Each structure stands twice: as C-alpha cells, then as structure tokens.
Amino acid sequence: MEAAAARPVIRVAAICGSLRKASFNGGLLRAAAEVCEESIPELRVDHVDISGLPLLNTDLETDGGFPPAVEAFREKVRQADCFLFGSPEYNYSIATPLKNALDWASRGKNCWADKPAAIVSAGGGFGGGRSQYHLRQVGVFLDLHFINKPELFVKAFEQPPKFDGDGLVTSVKDKYYILPIPMYYNHDAHQYLHLEYQLGHGGSRMDGRHKPRADIFLFKWASTFLNREGEAFAVSNVLACIQKAQSSIR
C-alpha cells in the first residue's frame, strides 16, 4: 500500500492594520495563530509586521526597485498562499498603516493578485465592520478573493471583556470562533484555499462557489464530516480540539 502523500503546508500571512502593541485586532490574529498551532500542523500562520514601511511615495522607487523594507514586505506577500487581515476601523474606514501596506505590495507586479483572504476586526460601535467593507472594495482592484460570510465584528468594549490589557483574547472558548478551518488545494486544478470563520452554528454542508477559484466551506460545529459534491471527507483530526460553542463572542 502506498503511503499517503504529505499535505502541503498552507502559509497564511497575518497582517494587522493597527501598530498599537496591545491592539485588539492583533489579539484576534494571535488567537487564530495559537489555535491553529495547537490543532492544525499543516497550517502555518506568519505575522507580517508593517510598522517599518515608509509612507507610499513613488519617488522612493528607483530603477524598478523599492526600498529594502518594502522589498522584504512584498516578498512575504508573494510567498503567502492566503491572507488573514486584522482590520481596525479609523474614522469609518481602513487604518492608514494597512492601506499603505496594500498600496506598496500592489506597485509594479501586484503581489496580492488571485489569492484568498479573510478579515477579522474588533473595536467600538460596529466592531470595525465599516473598515471591512472598505477593505473588500480595495480588494476588488487588487484581485483578492475575500470570504463573504459569516463575518466577525468583535465589539471590544462590551461586557464581559473580550481582551486583556495586552490585547489578548481572554476566553479560551472564544478563540475557537476565530479558528480558520483549512482545506487543501491543488494548484494544478486551480483550487485555492479560502478560510471560513465559524462564528456560531454554521451550515451542515460545504458548497463550492466561485469555482474554479475556491471552495467555501460551512459546517456544523458538532459535525465530524464535511460533504463536498456528494463525497464525505473525514476531518476529525481538524475538529478534535473544537468544542461546540454555547454563545457567540459578538
């Protein structure tokens, strides 16, 4: 019997739009990375720092090249299979550091193009939701393929507290609402990974949409099988650490 082929490591670039050390949005990204490290060895979440990027100025581009900090950032974007954005809301829109990063990696050859992405956000009021919609609009030109639903807007200042003084998610249970569930893709078949955020009781089936770009997967928390195009795929190794949530963090 032939040994099963090793599944490729899926590289997720986690990018926080806030530069604040105790950022709530950074806390959401750290929680997602922690849960994935504990439960899904095939998924690697790399935090990409954007604090060292200069403000966009095309005068800094020389002979088709970019400043060293920009080149290093663009290379990390190129190497990523997909993106997880932590998007704070400033004045009803995207935070300046995140927009600056998006613009730098789009210069010349667009490094974002044709890759899947997901967004989480936290804040007051709408929980950062307006920034997500503006980010999605920018993603149209960048050719990013964003997950549409469900959405995650964490109202950071409501009780009980969702974050501690360091911006970390306080409840272990709440972390599982942020867990990206990976599915494996085949580059030759042009199947791209999308990350789906389970915020409560999802659907009982996975339905493929936006084909052949990606499949978006929904499932019930208690389910141990996913049904895709009539075939059942066991995912007990992925779901073993997930307990059925009783309440939403929203």
PENOR-V652512 format. One record per backbone hydrogen bond with DSSP energy under -0.5 kcal/mol. NH is the residue of the N-H (numbers start at 1). CO is the residue of the C=O. Records with the same first field share a line. If there is no record, write none. Layout:
# PENOR-V652512
NH = CO / CO
This chain:
# PENOR-V652512
10 = 42
11 = 9
12 = 10 / 44
13 = 11 / 82
14 = 12 / 46
15 = 13 / 84
17 = 86
23 = 20
27 = 23
28 = 24
29 = 25
30 = 26
31 = 27
32 = 28
33 = 29
34 = 30
35 = 31
36 = 32
37 = 33
38 = 34
39 = 35
40 = 36
43 = 40
44 = 10 / 42
45 = 43
46 = 12 / 44
47 = 45
48 = 14
49 = 47
53 = 50
60 = 57
61 = 58
62 = 60 / 65
65 = 62
70 = 67
71 = 67
72 = 68
73 = 69
74 = 70
75 = 71
76 = 72
77 = 73
78 = 74
79 = 75
80 = 76
81 = 11
82 = 11
83 = 116
84 = 13
85 = 118
86 = 15
87 = 85 / 120
88 = 86
90 = 88 / 93
91 = 89
93 = 90
95 = 88
98 = 17
99 = 95
100 = 96
101 = 97
102 = 98
103 = 99
104 = 100
105 = 101
106 = 102 / 103
107 = 103 / 104
110 = 108
111 = 105
113 = 110
114 = 143
115 = 112 / 143
116 = 81
117 = 145
118 = 83
120 = 85
121 = 152
123 = 154
127 = 124
128 = 124
129 = 126
132 = 128
133 = 129
134 = 130
135 = 131
136 = 132
137 = 133
138 = 134
139 = 135
140 = 136 / 137
141 = 137 / 138
142 = 138
143 = 139 / 140
144 = 139
145 = 115
146 = 144
147 = 117
153 = 151
154 = 121 / 127
155 = 153
156 = 123 / 154
158 = 155
162 = 156
164 = 168
167 = 164
170 = 162
175 = 171 / 172
176 = 172 / 173
177 = 174
178 = 175
181 = 179 / 196
182 = 180
187 = 185
190 = 187
191 = 186
192 = 190 / 213
196 = 181
198 = 179 / 196
199 = 197
202 = 200 / 219
206 = 227
207 = 205 / 216
213 = 210
214 = 210
215 = 192
216 = 207
217 = 215
223 = 220
226 = 233
228 = 226 / 231
231 = 228
233 = 226
234 = 232
235 = 224
238 = 235
239 = 235
240 = 236
242 = 239
243 = 241
